[in-house]
Amino acid sequence: MTSEVSAQFPVGAEGPNPVRVLAPDGALVEGAAPSMETSEIEEAMRLMVLSRAVDERAVGLQRQGRLGAYSPVIGQEASVTGSAMALDPARDWVVPQYRELPAYLHQGLPLERLFLQWTGHVEGGHIPDSVRMLPIQISIAAQIPQAAGLAWGLRLQGLDAVVVVYFGEGASSEGDFHEGMGIAGVTRAPVIFFLQNNQYAISTPRHSQSAAPSLAARGPGYGMPGHVVDGNDLLAVNAVTQAAVARARAGEGPTLIESQTYRMGPHNTSDNPARYEDPELRARWAALDPIDRVERYLVRVAGWDQSRRSELEGWAREEVERAHRVAMELGGNRPEYLFEHVYADPPERLLRERGRRLGGD
């Protein structure tokens, strides 16, 4: 399937019409074939439903003051899951921003560790050695040059590994984006720049950020193909990402993918999108819910019914409660975390400040 996908998406930037495999009604578009087996699509469905259950629970906990600021994935589940499932967690790397929960889980990061991070526990920021993922990045676009460097380093070591770096369209307006794209193009690093165009950089709409017909059109300027994909189409995202992975493994260099989707939740829980959102645009995207689209496909090919969706949602709620309970059993954050794990040998001024704030030595 990978070679067929590579032929379907040749080098170059597509026009404004994104690649689509799965229509909103769950039917395959004419001439398209799924890049995933039915069992893989069902696993993707599990990840997407779990992600939405985490969103619901985490937002509720934040409103109660039991979690810090949280950035929900809702509306972008197919974009993240379809791309992540094109990777092999045993050898490939994910360099995240902060809205890619299904990708973290696919790489093997335990859900309870994420709850630790959201509560401010020091262990929450530690990525287990077995998980090929860099820490979540809050500073916009700062992870992009790091991803290019990681991919270049993997290539220099002769490792058959690919890096996917996630970021939003707002990050593509930052200098770090252009620096990372530049070095990756020159070194032919095996990195996929996965740009989630969710229409708003916090409150700034896409049309106010760039006059380019597509953000993927920037790719050829850095010596790489740029592809536009329907980000609410799990199968299209997976197919385009598979092609980019195959290209990177073959030593042909990086790819820029613009996944066109919509952020159905707030930028984070400190944001109120009702103050800037276009209600008509939101309504159009709401009709393209990515989970509903996959469910309609599974009804067609695997005999799914409402009971399967309900069963899956029940499992997801139980898994979220389990992970949250495990995280809370490890204890919450403590004031001394402000001073720990900053210096190997803390300077005297920091020790004095710690003593003044917390008492003791």
C-alpha positions as a printed Julia matrix, in Angstrom:
361×3 Matrix{Float64}:
   0.0    0.0    0.0
   2.85   2.39   0.81
   4.24   2.47  -2.73
   0.74   3.12  -4.09
   0.31   6.0   -1.67
   3.66   7.46  -2.68
   2.53   7.49  -6.3
  -0.8    9.05  -5.37
   0.85  11.98  -3.6
   3.81  13.09  -5.79
   6.36  15.68  -4.79
   4.92  19.16  -4.83
   2.25  21.21  -3.11
  -1.37  20.41  -3.73
  -3.97  23.07  -4.33
  -6.73  24.12  -1.96
  -8.61  20.79  -2.23
  -7.26  18.45   0.45
  -6.62  14.75  -0.05
  -9.68  12.77   1.09
 -10.26   9.01   1.34
 -13.32   8.79   3.59
 -16.42  10.87   2.87
 -18.39  12.38   5.77
 -21.07   9.69   5.36
 -18.5    6.94   5.97
 -18.18   5.81   2.36
 -14.86   5.63   0.54
 -14.52   8.32  -2.1
 -14.4    7.08  -5.68
 -11.14   5.33  -6.49
  -9.85   5.37  -2.9
  -8.76   2.41  -0.8
  -8.07   2.33   2.93
  -4.44   2.43   4.02
  -5.32   0.62   7.28
  -6.72  -2.81   8.03
 -10.12  -2.91   9.72
  -8.48  -4.03  12.98
  -6.17  -1.0   12.84
  -9.11   1.31  12.22
 -10.86  -0.17  15.26
  -7.71   0.47  17.31
  -7.67   4.05  16.02
 -11.29   4.37  17.1
 -10.29   3.26  20.61
  -7.59   5.93  20.76
  -9.92   8.67  19.51
 -12.74   7.79  21.89
 -10.28   7.54  24.79
  -8.85  10.94  23.88
 -12.31  12.51  23.93
 -13.05  10.91  27.31
  -9.82  12.34  28.7
 -10.81  15.78  27.39
 -14.15  15.61  29.14
 -12.67  14.49  32.46
  -9.65  16.8   32.37
 -11.7   19.91  31.62
 -14.0   19.04  34.5
 -11.08  18.56  36.88
  -9.53  21.85  35.77
 -12.78  23.68  36.44
 -12.7   22.23  39.96
  -9.15  23.51  40.49
  -7.72  19.99  40.54
  -5.73  20.26  37.29
  -3.69  22.99  35.68
  -4.42  24.52  32.27
  -5.46  21.87  29.77
  -5.59  21.91  25.95
  -8.31  19.57  24.64
  -7.91  17.6   21.42
 -11.62  17.51  20.56
 -12.21  17.84  16.82
  -8.63  16.92  15.93
  -8.64  13.26  16.94
  -8.38  11.86  13.41
  -5.57  14.27  12.54
  -3.43  13.12  15.46
  -4.37   9.45  15.46
  -4.12   8.89  11.72
  -0.62  10.35  11.6
   0.61   8.63  14.77
  -0.53   5.22  13.56
   1.68   5.54  10.49
   4.65   5.27  12.85
   6.38   2.3   14.46
   6.71   3.15  18.18
   9.61   0.69  18.48
  11.87   2.84  16.28
  10.15   6.13  15.34
   9.96   9.32  17.39
   7.24  11.84  18.19
   8.13  15.44  19.03
   4.92  16.95  20.39
   3.49  20.35  21.04
   0.66  20.02  23.6
  -2.49  18.84  21.77
  -1.53  15.35  20.6
  -2.82  13.0   23.3
  -3.54  10.02  20.97
   0.03  10.19  19.66
   1.47  10.1   23.19
  -0.58   7.02  24.0
   0.3    5.3   20.71
   3.98   5.81  21.48
   3.45   4.04  24.82
   3.3    6.91  27.3
   1.1    5.82  30.24
  -2.03   7.92  30.66
  -1.44   8.25  34.4
   1.86  10.02  33.7
  -0.05  12.67  31.77
  -2.37  13.23  34.72
   0.74  13.68  36.86
   1.99  16.36  34.5
  -1.33  18.2   34.47
  -1.32  18.27  38.28
   2.23  19.62  38.41
   3.88  16.48  39.78
   7.59  16.4   39.01
   7.41  12.87  37.58
   4.87  13.97  35.02
   7.53  15.56  32.85
   9.73  12.46  32.78
   9.4   10.41  29.61
  10.18   6.72  30.28
  13.3    5.46  28.53
  11.23   2.98  26.51
   9.05   5.72  24.98
  10.44   7.44  21.89
   9.03  10.88  22.5
  10.36  14.25  23.61
   8.62  16.13  26.44
   5.5   18.15  25.72
   6.44  21.64  24.51
   4.46  24.69  25.56
   6.69  27.36  23.98
   5.24  27.77  20.49
   7.38  26.23  17.69
  10.44  25.67  19.91
  10.22  21.92  19.29
  10.57  22.2   15.51
  14.36  22.77  15.23
  14.83  20.11  17.93
  12.91  17.62  15.8
  15.04  18.42  12.76
  18.17  17.94  14.84
  16.91  14.67  16.3
  16.09  13.33  12.83
  19.46  14.41  11.45
  21.19  12.7   14.37
  19.26   9.47  13.79
  20.29   9.55  10.14
  23.97  10.12  11.02
  23.79   7.09  13.3
  22.45   4.99  10.44
  19.21   4.22  12.27
  16.07   3.35  10.33
  13.92   5.82  12.24
  11.55   8.65  11.37
  10.54  11.69  13.44
   7.12  13.35  13.35
   6.93  16.83  14.85
   3.48  18.29  15.62
   2.61  21.99  15.65
  -0.22  24.34  14.73
  -0.6   26.87  11.93
   0.24  29.63  14.4
   3.61  27.99  15.06
   4.3   28.07  11.32
   4.46  31.87  11.62
   7.37  31.62  14.05
  11.03  31.76  13.08
  11.7   28.36  14.61
   9.47  26.78  11.96
  11.54  28.2    9.11
  14.84  27.35  10.8
  13.77  23.76  11.36
  12.46  23.39   7.8
  15.66  24.87   6.42
  18.07  22.57   8.22
  15.91  19.5    7.54
  15.8   20.24   3.82
  19.54  20.75   3.57
  20.41  17.62   5.55
  17.6   15.49   4.08
  16.64  14.59   7.62
  13.96  11.89   8.03
  11.43  14.21   9.64
   7.75  14.87   8.93
   6.53  18.36   9.75
   2.91  17.74  10.71
   1.11  21.08  10.7
  -2.33  20.91  12.29
  -4.2   23.81  10.74
  -7.07  24.04  13.23
  -8.07  27.48  11.9
  -7.11  29.6   14.93
  -3.77  30.5   16.55
  -5.48  31.09  19.88
  -7.81  33.84  18.6
  -6.1   34.76  15.32
  -7.85  33.17  12.32
  -5.92  31.43   9.56
  -6.62  34.16   6.97
  -4.89  36.74   9.18
  -1.74  34.64   9.49
  -0.73  34.01   5.89
  -1.78  34.98   2.36
  -0.45  31.66   0.99
  -3.1   29.53  -0.79
  -2.06  26.67   1.49
   0.51  26.42   4.26
   1.81  23.23   2.63
   2.86  25.39  -0.35
   5.87  26.43   1.73
   7.38  22.93   1.52
   8.98  23.09  -1.94
  10.73  26.32  -0.94
  12.71  24.25   1.55
  13.32  21.32  -0.79
  10.52  19.04   0.37
   7.01  18.11  -0.81
   4.0   19.73   0.79
   0.65  17.96   1.05
  -2.77  19.19   2.14
  -5.02  16.57   3.73
  -8.51  16.52   5.21
  -7.55  16.36   8.86
 -10.95  15.0    9.89
 -10.45  11.97   7.64
  -8.54   9.3    9.57
  -7.77   7.26   6.45
  -6.54  10.19   4.37
  -4.26  11.43   7.15
  -2.85   7.95   7.63
  -2.28   7.42   3.9
  -0.46  10.72   3.39
   1.65  10.18   6.52
   2.5    6.63   5.43
   3.81   8.04   2.15
   5.92  10.59   4.03
   7.29   7.88   6.34
   8.24   5.7    3.37
   9.96   8.65   1.73
  11.94   9.42   4.88
  12.99   5.79   5.38
  14.19   5.65   1.77
  16.59   8.53   2.48
  14.61  11.02   0.39
  14.26  13.57   3.17
  11.51  15.49   4.96
   7.87  16.21   4.14
   5.49  18.99   5.19
   1.88  17.9    5.78
  -0.88  20.44   6.38
  -3.76  18.68   8.1
  -6.85  20.87   7.77
  -9.05  20.4   10.82
 -10.88  22.44  13.44
 -10.35  23.01  17.14
 -13.81  22.32  18.56
 -12.7   23.17  22.09
 -10.85  26.18  23.52
  -7.17  26.83  22.89
  -6.86  25.81  26.51
  -9.04  26.06  29.58
  -8.14  29.73  30.1
  -9.61  30.62  26.7
 -13.17  31.51  25.63
 -13.53  30.82  21.89
 -17.04  32.29  21.83
 -15.39  35.72  21.89
 -13.72  35.3   18.48
 -15.08  32.19  16.76
 -17.18  32.36  13.58
 -20.33  30.39  14.53
 -21.12  29.45  10.93
 -17.61  28.07  10.4
 -17.86  26.12  13.63
 -21.22  24.64  12.63
 -19.82  23.45   9.27
 -16.9   21.71  10.97
 -19.1   20.24  13.71
 -20.94  18.33  10.98
 -17.6   16.72  10.02
 -16.9   15.13  13.42
 -13.93  12.76  12.87
 -15.09  10.05  15.28
 -18.58   9.93  13.8
 -17.07   9.59  10.32
 -14.99   6.55  11.32
 -17.96   5.0   13.1
 -20.06   5.31   9.92
 -17.31   3.53   8.0
 -17.16   0.72  10.57
 -20.93   0.33  10.37
 -20.48  -0.3    6.64
 -17.51  -2.69   6.75
 -17.52  -4.28  10.2
 -21.16  -4.35  11.26
 -20.76  -1.81  14.04
 -23.86  -0.56  15.81
 -24.62   1.88  18.62
 -23.89  -0.75  21.25
 -20.26  -0.96  20.07
 -19.82   2.79  20.43
 -21.48   2.78  23.86
 -19.31  -0.12  25.01
 -16.2    1.69  23.82
 -17.17   4.92  25.57
 -17.8    3.01  28.81
 -14.36   1.4   28.6
 -12.77   4.81  27.94
 -14.4    6.4   30.99
 -13.18   3.53  33.17
  -9.65   3.83  31.78
  -9.61   7.57  32.46
 -10.79   7.07  36.04
  -8.17   4.34  36.56
  -5.35   6.53  35.27
  -6.46   9.51  37.35
  -6.73   7.35  40.48
  -3.23   5.91  39.98
  -1.81   9.4   39.47
  -3.47  10.75  42.61
  -2.14   7.84  44.68
   1.37   9.08  43.87
   0.58  12.39  45.53
   0.11  15.9   44.25
   2.67  18.61  43.63
   4.75  20.05  46.44
   6.39  23.48  46.87
   9.89  21.99  46.83
   9.39  20.95  43.2
  10.14  24.59  42.32
  13.71  24.02  43.44
  14.35  20.39  42.53
  15.7   19.02  39.24
  16.91  22.43  38.1
  20.62  22.23  38.94
  22.82  19.18  39.55
  24.64  21.31  42.13
  22.31  24.12  43.26
  24.04  27.5   43.69
  24.15  29.01  47.15
  21.6   31.7   46.26
  19.06  29.02  45.31
  19.68  27.12  48.53
  19.17  30.3   50.52
  15.93  31.03  48.68
  14.73  27.48  49.27
  15.45  27.79  52.95
  13.7   31.15  53.15
  10.61  29.87  51.35
  10.36  26.4   52.83
  12.42  26.49  56.0
  15.13  24.05  56.99
  18.57  23.74  55.42
